[in-house]
Amino acid sequence: MTDYYSLDRLLRDLSAGHFDQAARDVAELEALGDVRGALLGQLVLATRWHDGEQVRAIAASPQAALLRQEPELHAMLARALYWTNGIEMAAAELQAVCASEGLPAEDKARREICALAELARLVSGKRLWEVEATGEGSVELLKEQALPIFLASVNGLPAQYFILDTGAPTSVLAKAYCDRVGIPYLAAHTHVTRDGAGNEVTLYPTLVDRVQVGGVAVRNWTANVIELPPNFRIGGILSPLDTFRNVSTELDMREWKFRIYAGLSIEDWVTQVDEPVHSTPLVWDDGNVFVRASANGRINGWFLFDTGAGANIVSPEVGQFLREARLPENAIKSATAGGTTLVFKGFDGELAVGDSAPIKSNFMIKDRRPDPDAIAPLISSGYIGIPWLLGRRLLLAPGGRQILFTEA
């Protein structure tokens, strides 16, 4: 039996990022005999902490039948497996949701599930994201750019510029580039998502034989093909947490380099850095990653960790709370993958991530619109952009559950 009052409180706590309280809400639902509500809470918590083992345990439990009875929750279970364990582990669940008639054919969630199910068939029997190190896994980033941009080669073709973007849920290739050089994609199996500004973006899944960054290659690389705006003169956008999910990568904003460590442990990296290092967990909402941060010592919230953002940003609600919101005439039009968005001139303040020392920061103000159809989407307080990273070395640990970083 569903206790709707307790379930509603659980969903509010999950959206607000109050995860300790959400765990207590789950325990209360269990005590009330609400198995469905408790299981839903456990699934969201496991995906937030990117705990693939726990998500697999939920999917394998007899109680998971309660989720599979409801089309929206079945789709949520399939997507949780996909984001935490990869497309191979999620294949059966994705194909079951796509084959069912629970969701309308044109439903956005079903189109996404069916596109992923088709990609799962395409990659069946292949070893995905296989890392091959044939040389130094280090590439220079372009200097004097607002974002980290580097050269990478796809399928042995001449290298193209890519944006290194932790704010991108998956890596993407520019459709114009793919059409020009003949990189195939699943044109008949598209789905629509929204970028952080709420602009609709059509995605075409693809399986790429090889992507090469410096002396390191990833074989059997899954990505999406999208139509980027004309002013994006790049081959694509590379998400390091997606592409290099099984190895450590470093963004060195002292020497302006991107490094891939095929065999280096976290402990070895800390020893190599030879200075104080901070660690903070990553929290996931589908493919988006967040860190706990504070603005002006007065706001503590979950900020999208986004190396594709050229500024540190707070949400309008945070700006209003700090009494620093500016008038609309201060708006600046900024390019996004799906079009444009308005960013408002903000204020000067201080920004701290995890337990690190606060730094002086100029904050812009911009809204981040969650998927209106999502269950308990995480409310974002803003974005941690490139200005916070300047002068730091940052390690993205394998498995996507934490980052380590120096002071600036």
C-alpha positions as CSV (number, residue, x, y, z in Angstrom):
1,M,0.0,0.0,0.0
2,T,1.4,3.4,-1.0
3,D,1.7,6.1,1.7
4,Y,1.4,9.1,-0.5
5,Y,2.3,11.7,2.2
6,S,5.5,9.9,3.1
7,L,6.3,9.2,-0.6
8,D,5.8,12.9,-1.5
9,R,8.2,13.9,1.3
10,L,10.8,11.4,0.0
11,L,10.6,12.8,-3.5
12,R,11.0,16.3,-2.2
13,D,14.1,15.4,-0.1
14,L,15.6,13.6,-3.1
15,S,15.1,16.6,-5.3
16,A,16.5,18.9,-2.7
17,G,19.6,16.7,-2.3
18,H,18.9,15.9,1.3
19,F,20.1,12.3,0.9
20,D,20.5,11.4,4.6
21,Q,16.9,12.5,5.2
22,A,15.8,10.6,2.1
23,A,17.4,7.4,3.5
24,R,15.4,7.9,6.7
25,D,12.3,8.5,4.5
26,V,12.9,5.2,2.8
27,A,13.2,3.4,6.2
28,E,9.9,5.0,7.2
29,L,8.2,3.8,4.1
30,E,9.5,0.3,4.7
31,A,8.2,0.4,8.3
32,L,4.8,1.4,6.9
33,G,4.8,-1.5,4.5
34,D,5.1,0.7,1.4
35,V,7.4,-1.6,-0.6
36,R,7.0,0.2,-3.9
37,G,7.7,3.6,-2.4
38,A,10.8,2.4,-0.5
39,L,12.1,0.6,-3.6
40,L,11.7,3.8,-5.7
41,G,13.6,5.7,-3.1
42,Q,16.4,3.1,-2.9
43,L,16.7,3.2,-6.7
44,V,17.0,7.0,-6.9
45,L,19.6,7.1,-4.0
46,A,21.6,4.3,-5.7
47,T,21.7,6.3,-9.0
48,R,22.6,9.5,-7.2
49,W,25.7,7.9,-5.7
50,H,26.4,6.1,-9.0
51,D,26.2,2.7,-7.2
52,G,25.9,0.3,-10.0
53,E,26.0,-2.8,-7.7
54,Q,23.1,-1.5,-5.7
55,V,21.1,-0.7,-8.9
56,R,21.8,-4.3,-10.2
57,A,20.6,-5.7,-6.8
58,I,17.4,-3.8,-7.0
59,A,16.7,-4.9,-10.6
60,A,17.4,-8.5,-9.6
61,S,15.1,-8.4,-6.5
62,P,11.6,-10.0,-6.5
63,Q,10.2,-6.6,-5.4
64,A,11.4,-5.0,-8.7
65,A,8.3,-6.5,-10.3
66,L,6.4,-3.6,-8.6
67,L,8.5,-1.2,-10.7
68,R,8.1,-3.2,-13.9
69,Q,4.3,-3.1,-13.5
70,E,4.3,0.7,-14.1
71,P,5.6,1.8,-17.5
72,E,7.2,5.1,-16.2
73,L,8.9,3.3,-13.3
74,H,10.1,0.4,-15.6
75,A,11.6,3.0,-17.9
76,M,13.3,4.6,-14.9
77,L,14.8,1.3,-13.8
78,A,16.1,0.7,-17.3
79,R,17.7,4.1,-17.4
80,A,19.2,3.7,-14.0
81,L,20.9,0.5,-15.2
82,Y,22.1,2.3,-18.3
83,W,23.6,5.3,-16.5
84,T,25.3,3.3,-13.6
85,N,26.3,0.1,-15.3
86,G,26.5,0.8,-19.1
87,I,24.4,-0.2,-22.0
88,E,25.4,-3.9,-22.0
89,M,24.1,-4.5,-18.5
90,A,20.9,-2.5,-19.3
91,A,20.2,-4.1,-22.7
92,A,17.5,-6.6,-21.6
93,E,15.6,-4.0,-19.5
94,L,15.8,-1.4,-22.3
95,Q,14.5,-3.9,-24.9
96,A,11.7,-5.0,-22.6
97,V,10.5,-1.4,-22.1
98,C,10.7,-0.7,-25.8
99,A,8.8,-3.8,-26.7
100,S,6.0,-3.1,-24.2
101,E,3.0,-1.0,-25.1
102,G,2.9,0.7,-21.7
103,L,4.2,4.0,-23.1
104,P,2.9,5.7,-26.3
105,A,5.0,5.3,-29.3
106,E,5.8,9.0,-29.5
107,D,6.4,9.4,-25.7
108,K,9.8,11.1,-25.2
109,A,11.0,8.5,-22.6
110,R,10.0,5.6,-24.9
111,R,11.8,7.1,-27.8
112,E,14.9,7.4,-25.7
113,I,14.6,3.8,-24.4
114,C,14.0,2.4,-27.9
115,A,17.0,4.3,-29.3
116,L,19.2,2.9,-26.6
117,A,17.7,-0.6,-27.1
118,E,18.7,-0.4,-30.8
119,L,22.2,0.7,-29.8
120,A,22.4,-2.2,-27.4
121,R,21.7,-4.6,-30.2
122,L,24.4,-2.9,-32.3
123,V,27.0,-3.3,-29.6
124,S,26.1,-6.8,-28.6
125,G,29.1,-9.0,-28.3
126,K,31.6,-6.2,-28.4
127,R,34.0,-5.1,-25.6
128,L,33.0,-1.4,-25.1
129,W,35.3,1.4,-24.0
130,E,38.4,-0.8,-24.3
131,V,41.5,1.4,-23.5
132,E,44.7,0.9,-25.4
133,A,47.8,2.8,-24.4
134,T,50.4,3.0,-27.2
135,G,52.2,6.2,-26.0
136,E,51.9,9.1,-23.6
137,G,48.3,9.8,-22.6
138,S,48.7,13.6,-22.6
139,V,47.5,16.3,-24.9
140,E,47.8,20.1,-24.9
141,L,44.8,22.2,-24.4
142,L,44.4,25.3,-26.6
143,K,45.7,28.3,-24.7
144,E,43.6,31.5,-24.2
145,Q,40.3,29.7,-24.7
146,A,37.3,30.0,-22.4
147,L,36.9,26.2,-22.5
148,P,39.3,23.2,-22.6
149,I,39.7,22.3,-26.2
150,F,42.1,19.6,-27.6
151,L,42.7,17.5,-30.6
152,A,41.4,13.9,-31.0
153,S,41.1,11.5,-33.9
154,V,38.1,9.4,-34.7
155,N,38.5,6.1,-36.7
156,G,42.0,7.1,-37.7
157,L,40.8,10.2,-39.5
158,P,42.6,13.6,-39.3
159,A,42.4,15.0,-35.8
160,Q,39.6,17.4,-35.0
161,Y,39.1,19.8,-32.1
162,F,36.9,18.6,-29.2
163,I,35.6,20.4,-26.1
164,L,36.3,18.5,-22.9
165,D,33.0,18.7,-21.1
166,T,32.1,17.1,-17.7
167,G,28.7,18.7,-18.0
168,A,27.8,16.6,-21.1
169,P,26.0,13.4,-20.1
170,T,27.5,11.5,-23.1
171,S,30.1,12.3,-25.7
172,V,28.8,13.7,-28.9
173,L,30.0,14.0,-32.5
174,A,28.9,16.9,-34.8
175,K,26.4,15.6,-37.4
176,A,28.0,17.8,-40.1
177,Y,31.4,16.2,-39.4
178,C,30.0,12.7,-39.4
179,D,28.2,13.3,-42.7
180,R,31.3,14.8,-44.3
181,V,33.7,11.9,-43.4
182,G,31.2,9.1,-43.5
183,I,30.8,8.1,-39.8
184,P,27.6,6.1,-39.6
185,Y,24.9,6.6,-37.0
186,L,21.4,5.2,-36.3
187,A,19.4,7.8,-38.3
188,A,16.2,5.9,-37.9
189,H,16.4,5.7,-34.1
190,T,16.5,9.2,-32.8
191,H,15.4,10.6,-29.5
192,V,15.0,14.1,-28.2
193,T,16.6,15.5,-25.1
194,R,17.1,19.0,-23.7
195,D,20.3,20.9,-23.1
196,G,20.8,22.8,-19.8
197,A,19.0,25.8,-21.2
198,G,15.9,23.8,-22.1
199,N,16.6,23.7,-25.9
200,E,15.5,20.5,-27.6
201,V,18.3,18.5,-29.1
202,T,17.9,15.5,-31.4
203,L,20.3,12.6,-30.7
204,Y,21.4,9.9,-33.1
205,P,23.2,7.0,-31.4
206,T,26.4,5.7,-32.9
207,L,29.1,3.1,-32.3
208,V,32.6,4.4,-33.2
209,D,35.4,1.9,-33.8
210,R,38.1,4.1,-32.3
211,V,38.7,7.5,-30.7
212,Q,42.4,8.5,-30.2
213,V,43.6,11.1,-27.6
214,G,47.3,11.5,-27.6
215,G,48.8,8.0,-27.2
216,V,45.6,6.5,-25.8
217,A,42.8,5.0,-27.8
218,V,39.3,3.9,-26.8
219,R,37.9,1.0,-28.9
220,N,34.2,0.5,-29.5
221,W,33.2,3.9,-28.2
222,T,29.5,4.7,-28.0
223,A,28.4,8.3,-28.5
224,N,25.5,10.4,-29.8
225,V,25.5,12.5,-33.0
226,I,23.9,15.9,-32.8
227,E,23.5,18.9,-35.0
228,L,25.7,21.5,-33.4
229,P,25.2,25.3,-34.1
230,P,27.3,26.6,-37.1
231,N,29.6,28.5,-34.8
232,F,30.7,25.3,-33.1
233,R,33.6,24.5,-35.5
234,I,34.5,21.3,-33.7
235,G,34.4,17.6,-34.3
236,G,32.4,17.1,-31.1
237,I,32.2,17.2,-27.4
238,L,34.0,14.6,-25.3
239,S,32.7,13.7,-21.8
240,P,35.6,12.2,-19.9
241,L,33.4,10.5,-17.4
242,D,31.6,8.7,-20.2
243,T,34.5,8.0,-22.6
244,F,37.2,7.2,-20.0
245,R,34.8,5.7,-17.4
246,N,37.2,2.9,-16.4
247,V,40.4,4.9,-16.0
248,S,41.6,8.0,-14.2
249,T,41.9,11.3,-16.2
250,E,43.4,14.6,-15.2
251,L,42.6,18.1,-16.2
252,D,45.7,20.1,-15.4
253,M,44.8,23.8,-15.5
254,R,48.4,24.8,-14.5
255,E,50.1,23.4,-17.6
256,W,46.9,23.3,-19.7
257,K,47.0,19.6,-20.4
258,F,44.5,16.7,-20.4
259,R,46.0,13.4,-19.2
260,I,44.7,9.9,-19.4
261,Y,46.2,7.4,-16.9
262,A,45.6,3.8,-18.1
263,G,47.4,2.2,-15.1
264,L,48.0,4.9,-12.5
265,S,46.2,4.4,-9.1
266,I,44.6,7.3,-7.2
267,E,47.2,6.8,-4.5
268,D,50.1,7.1,-7.0
269,W,48.6,10.3,-8.4
270,V,48.3,11.9,-5.0
271,T,51.9,10.9,-4.3
272,Q,53.0,12.3,-7.7
273,V,51.2,15.7,-7.0
274,D,53.1,16.0,-3.7
275,E,50.9,18.7,-2.2
276,P,47.6,18.8,-0.2
277,V,44.7,17.2,-2.2
278,H,41.0,17.4,-1.6
279,S,38.4,14.8,-2.4
280,T,34.7,15.3,-2.8
281,P,32.0,12.8,-4.0
282,L,30.1,13.2,-7.3
283,V,26.3,13.0,-7.2
284,W,24.6,11.9,-10.4
285,D,21.2,12.8,-12.0
286,D,21.1,10.6,-15.1
287,G,24.3,11.6,-16.8
288,N,24.8,14.9,-15.1
289,V,27.3,15.2,-12.2
290,F,27.1,17.5,-9.3
291,V,29.4,18.5,-6.4
292,R,28.6,20.1,-3.0
293,A,29.7,23.7,-3.0
294,S,29.0,26.9,-1.2
295,A,28.5,30.5,-2.5
296,N,29.5,33.4,-0.2
297,G,29.5,31.0,2.8
298,R,25.7,31.3,2.9
299,I,24.4,28.9,0.3
300,N,25.4,25.2,0.4
301,G,24.0,23.3,-2.6
302,W,24.6,20.9,-5.4
303,F,26.3,22.5,-8.4
304,L,26.7,21.0,-11.8
305,F,30.4,20.2,-12.3
306,D,30.8,21.6,-15.8
307,T,34.1,22.1,-17.6
308,G,31.9,23.1,-20.5
309,A,30.9,26.3,-18.7
310,G,33.0,29.4,-19.1
311,A,31.8,31.0,-15.9
312,N,30.8,30.1,-12.4
313,I,27.1,30.4,-12.2
314,V,24.3,30.5,-9.6
315,S,20.6,29.9,-10.1
316,P,18.2,32.8,-10.0
317,E,16.9,31.5,-6.7
318,V,20.4,31.5,-5.2
319,G,21.0,35.0,-6.7
320,Q,17.8,36.3,-5.1
321,F,18.6,34.7,-1.7
322,L,22.0,36.4,-1.7
323,R,20.2,39.7,-2.8
324,E,22.5,40.1,-5.7
325,A,20.2,39.3,-8.6
326,R,20.4,41.7,-11.5
327,L,17.9,43.2,-13.9
328,P,17.1,41.5,-17.2
329,E,18.8,44.2,-19.2
330,N,22.1,42.7,-18.0
331,A,21.5,39.6,-20.1
332,I,24.1,38.0,-22.3
333,K,23.3,35.6,-25.0
334,S,25.4,32.4,-24.7
335,A,25.7,29.5,-27.1
336,T,24.6,26.0,-26.1
337,A,24.6,22.6,-27.9
338,G,20.9,23.1,-28.7
339,G,20.9,26.8,-29.5
340,T,21.3,29.7,-27.1
341,T,20.5,30.7,-23.6
342,L,20.4,34.0,-21.6
343,V,23.0,34.4,-18.9
344,F,22.7,37.4,-16.6
345,K,25.5,39.5,-15.2
346,G,25.8,38.6,-11.5
347,F,28.0,39.6,-8.7
348,D,31.4,39.2,-7.1
349,G,31.7,36.7,-4.2
350,E,33.4,33.6,-2.9
351,L,33.1,30.0,-4.1
352,A,34.2,26.8,-2.3
353,V,33.9,23.2,-3.4
354,G,33.8,20.5,-0.8
355,D,36.2,21.3,2.1
356,S,38.6,23.4,-0.1
357,A,39.4,27.0,0.6
358,P,37.0,29.6,-0.9
359,I,38.2,31.6,-3.9
360,K,37.1,34.9,-5.2
361,S,34.6,34.4,-8.0
362,N,32.5,36.5,-10.3
363,F,29.1,34.7,-10.5
364,M,26.8,34.8,-13.5
365,I,23.1,34.0,-13.0
366,K,21.4,31.4,-15.2
367,D,18.5,29.0,-14.8
368,R,19.0,25.2,-15.3
369,R,15.8,23.6,-16.3
370,P,15.3,20.0,-15.2
371,D,13.4,17.5,-17.3
372,P,9.7,18.2,-16.5
373,D,8.9,14.5,-16.9
374,A,11.7,13.3,-14.5
375,I,10.9,11.7,-11.2
376,A,12.6,13.7,-8.3
377,P,15.1,15.6,-10.5
378,L,17.9,17.1,-8.5
379,I,17.6,20.9,-7.9
380,S,20.7,22.6,-9.0
381,S,22.2,25.7,-7.2
382,G,24.4,26.5,-10.1
383,Y,27.4,25.5,-12.1
384,I,31.1,25.0,-11.2
385,G,32.8,26.3,-14.4
386,I,36.3,26.7,-15.7
387,P,37.2,29.8,-13.6
388,W,37.1,27.7,-10.5
389,L,39.5,25.2,-12.1
390,L,42.2,27.7,-13.1
391,G,45.5,27.0,-11.4
392,R,44.4,23.5,-10.2
393,R,45.1,19.9,-11.0
394,L,42.0,17.8,-11.0
395,L,41.6,14.0,-11.1
396,L,38.4,12.3,-12.3
397,A,38.6,8.9,-10.5
398,P,37.6,5.8,-12.4
399,G,34.0,4.7,-11.8
400,G,32.8,8.3,-11.6
401,R,32.2,8.5,-7.9
402,Q,34.7,11.2,-6.8
403,I,37.0,13.9,-7.9
404,L,40.4,14.9,-6.3
405,F,41.9,18.3,-6.7
406,T,44.6,20.7,-5.5
407,E,44.2,24.2,-4.3
408,A,44.5,26.9,-7.0
